[in-house]
Amino acid sequence: SRGINAEYGDMALRLFSRSHPILMDLTRHMAGHAKWQNVAREKALFEKKRNIIWNKWLPRLRLEAKSESDLSKNLSLKKIYDQAILEGVPKSKAEDAINCWKNADYRECQFGIQGPGGFNALINIASASPKKTENDLTSYGRRQNMKIANVSFQFQEVKDITCDLPDGINEDGIEELALQCGTEEFSVEGSTIVFTVPREDEKSFFEEAKALGLSVTCVDTRWQAVDMMEIPEASWKSVALFIDQ
């Protein structure tokens, strides 16, 4: 609208835009820099959400695939794989995580974390660069007032052993079955029962399970705190942020 008086500027723009609808759209979005800022902002939000999902599932797939990477033989791995795909992890990424142990550079690392309010954690990570992983954990922890420390003595390794429930068994029978297997920790999930036993008792459990005719379908390993502590509410936010990172 150069050369046109200000009082007729809007009218000239409308007339000009009617004959050139594409140019009309350009006149409405003259601040191009704002458009690319919005694109960059949306891309950053998308990548943040994607990384949260990937960081949640890919490490679990790597660790679970260490003993057996065949989905048909490792039911626990198959369950984690299906959940990861359902939440949006690409199949190619999930398969790369499962097959990572075929790369000799990958190995399992364990780090202890101390935080505010008596928070302690053991983190098992499959990494091709343990030193870089340690530096990343140190960096994340520093932001939330946490540090790497030796806390393994506060945890014990336990096995979650899943078995098929015998037909027609009642609650009293389940409790008696657990005691015969040498544990009081168990949970019933549908048609299966999950027994929790210390690692050192795993061999004797399998001997009892075999004698009782129990069918074992899955074995998971985890670390359980020896003494549970209640974390103050003021520390929850730091702990949650650290876990997300």
N, C-alpha and C positions, 0 to 999 in steps of 0.2 A: 504494500500500500504506500510505497514511497511516492512522493509528489502529490498525494491526495490529502486534502485538509483533514484534520483530526476529527471534525464533526461528521465527515462522511467516511471515515476509515472503516468502521464496523460494517456499514452497508456495502462498501466495496469488497470487503473480505467475504461477506456472505455471497455476493454475486459471483465472485471469483471462485469460491469454493463449490458452488452449485455446478459450475461447468467443469470443475476438476475435482471430483470426489476424493481422489487419492491425496491431492495436495491439501484438501480440507483436513484429513486425518493428521497430516504433518503439522498443520498450523496449531492443532490442539496439543501437540507433544513437542514443543520447541526445546524443552530442557532435556536433551538427550543424555546428559551425564546422570540425571536422576534415574533414568531407565536402567542404565547399566549398574548403578548402585543397587537398585532393587534386584536385578538379576544376580549380582554377587551375593547379596544378603540371602536370597532364597537358596542359592547353591550352597552357601555355608550352613544354613539350617538343615538342608537335606543331607549333607555329608555328616553333620553332627549326629543326626538320628540314625543314619546308616552305620556309623562307626560304633555307636552304642550297641546296636544289634550284633554287629560283627564281633566286637570285643566280648560280648556276652556268650556267644555260642562257639566261635572258632577255637578258643583255648580249651573248652570242654571237649570238643571233638578230638583235638590233638591228644589230650591226656587219655581219653577213653579208648582211642585207637592204638595206644602203645602196646597193649598185650595182644590184641586181635583186631585187625583192620577190616575183616570180612563182615559185612553187615548181616549176612545170613547166619553167621556163627555167633556174633556178639549182639545179643538182643538189647542190651543197655545202650550200645552205640547206635543201633538202629532207632531206638526211641528218641535219643538226643538229636540224631540226624533229621528225623521227621519233624520234630518241634522247630529246629533251626530253619528248615525249608519253609515251614508254615509261617514263621515270623518274618520271612523275606530275605534270608541268606541265599545268595545264588548257588545253584548246584555245583558249579565249577569251583567256587570258593570252599564249599563244604567238603568236596572230594579232595581238594588240595590239602586241606587240614587233616583229613583222615590218612592220606598217603604221605604225610610229612616225615614219618619215621623211616621211610625208604631213603630219605636224604640223610646221610650219615652226620651232617652238621647239626641236626636237631637233637636235643637232649633235655631231659626233665630237670628242672631247677626248683628249689624250695627256698622261700624267703619268709622270715618272721617279721611281723609288724607290731609295733607298740604305738598306742595312741592315747588321746585324752580320756579321762574317766575310767581307766583300767581296761581299755579296749586292747585285745591281743588277737592276732590272726596269723594263720599259716597259709601261705599262698603257693600252690604248685603250678608251675608254668612250663610249657614246652617251648623252648626258644633256641634259635640258631645262634644267638648272640647273648649269652648270659650276662656279660658285663653291661651291655647296652640296656638290657632289661632291668638290671639292678639300678642303673643310673636313672631310668624312667621312673621306677618305683620311688627312688629317693626324691626325685623332683616332684612327683605327685604328692608324696607324703609331706614334704616340707610345706606345701600350700595349706595342708589341713592339720599341721602340728603333729605329724606322725614321723616315725623313723624306723629304719631297719634294725632289728635286734634279734638275739637268740631267745626264742620263746618256745622252742620245740618241747622243752621239759614240761610245759603246761598242757600238752596235748598227747593223746594216745591214738594210734592207728587202729581203726576198727573196720570190720567187714560187714556189709549189708548183703545177706544171702537170701535170695528169693527162691521159694519152693512152691510147688503146687499144693493146694489144700487137699487133704484126703477127703473122700466123699463121706457125707453124713456126719462130719465132726461138729461138735457144739463148742460153746465158749470155754467150758470147763476142760474139754478135751484138748483145745488149742493151748491153754495154759499148761496143762500136764505135758503136752508134746514139747513145748519150749523148755520146760525144766529138764525133760529127758535129754534134750540136746545141749544142756548146759548153759542156758541163758534165760534171763527174765525180760529182756528187751525184745519186743516184737511188735509188728503192726500187720493188720489184715487189710489187703487191698484187692477187693473183688474176689476172685477165685484163687488168689495167691497169698502167701504169708511171707513177711520179710523179717528174718532174724538178724539181730545185731550182736556180733561177738568180737572180742579183742583179737587182734591179729595172731597172737600166740596160741589162741584156742581154736584157730580155724581148722587145723588138722583133726583134732578130737571131735569137732562138730561134724565134719564130713563122715567120720567113722560112725558116729551115732545116727546120722541121717541115713546112711546106707543100711544100717541094721534095722531102722524103722521103716524102710521102704519109701523114704521121701525122694521126690524128683526135684533136683536143683536146676533152676533155669537161668539164673543170673547171679554174678558176684560183683559187687561194687566196693571200692575202697574209699575211705574218707578219714579225716582227722577230727577227733572229738575232744572238746575241752575237758580237762580233768575236773576243774572247779569252775562252775558257771557263775558269772558276776553280772549284776544288773548295771547297764550303762546309764549314767545320768542323762536326762533328757537334753541338757545343754550340749552334749557330745554327739547326739544322733545326727545332726546335720553334717558335721565333719566326716563321720563314718560313712554316711550315705554318699557324699560327694566323692570320697576316696574310692568307694566300691564302683561307682559309675565310671570314674576315670580308668 
